[in-house]
């Protein structure tokens, strides 16, 4: 049996909370599965201890984000977007902006960026990552993203529709993760593999 449950935007578990301690509980309770996740978990915890406003963009050095691997209903394809600012294929995600419910952050961002209604988020994170955000347009300074990542499932027959944050959306299978045309970075590939693996266990 896999620990966790599917949540929707109507769940009481996804209510807004402006307490960094709640976000840190999510990170601290995550059980790392590899060395990269262990390192990310330690970095996030250490940064949050030093920066009590890490949930907000006012923390200029870096801040919390929530992202996801969005799979179709069957669970055999994931949705990536060509990010309009940095011109790279990435998973959906965005800033916490004070919301300590990181699963809710991931669900909100996925809904906005994919245009898919009725998405469901798995309650427990599947990955952690720390990366430097570099805006090629230089509209904002480079800063760190402390990212908590979740699995999100689209409803049967879902139709995606991009917003202004992306130039294109594309469904891909697991065997396409290393397609040189997409140039997915290792962290996105790792997230996708953990997402596909969880879906295969959930059935």
Residue, then its C-alpha position, 0 to 999 in steps of 0.5 A: x500500500x502506498x501512503x498518501x491520498x488524492x486531493x482536489x482544490x476543494x479539499x480542506x487540506x489545501x486551505x491557505x496558511x501563512x505559517x512557514x512551519x507548515x511548509x517545513x513539516x512537509x519538507x522534514x517528513x519527506x523520506x528521500x530516495x536518493x542522494x540528490x533528494x537528501x542534499x536538497x532536503x538539508x539545503x531547504x531546512x537550513x535555508x528556512x532556519x535562516x530566512x523566516x520569510x522564505x515563503x515569500x518573494x521578498x526573500x530575494x536570495x531565494x524562496x519556496x516553490x511548488x511544482x509537479x509531474x502532471x500525468x494523464x488519467x492513464x498515467x503513461x504520459x506527463x505534461x511539460x511546458x516550454x517556459x516563455x521566460x527561460x525558453x526551456x522545457x520544464x514541469x509546471x510550478x511556481x512560487x508559494x507566495x506565502x502559502x504554506x500548503x505546498x501541495x496546494x501551491x503545486x495544484x494551483x500552478x498546474x491548473x493555471x499553467x495547463x488549463x486543465x480543470x479537475x486535477x488531483x494532487x497526491x498528498x505527499x511530495x515525490x521529490x525535492x530540488x534546489x536550483x538557481x533560477x536564471x531569467x534569460x530576459x534579466x527581468x529579475x535577478x538570479x535567485x534560488x528556488x527551494x522546490x517541493x514537488x508532487x504528482x498530479x493526475x489529470x481527469x479522463x479526457x482532459x484537454x490542456x490549454x497553455x497560458x502566457x507563461x509558456x510557448x507550448x505544451x507537450x505530453x511525453x512518455x517515459x521513454x522520451x525523457x532523454x530525447x535530445x530535442x527536449x533537453x530536459x535537465x536531470x532534475x526534471x527527468x528525476x521528478x518524472x521517473x518518480x512520478x511515473x513510478x508512483x502512478x504504476x504502483x497506484x494503478 
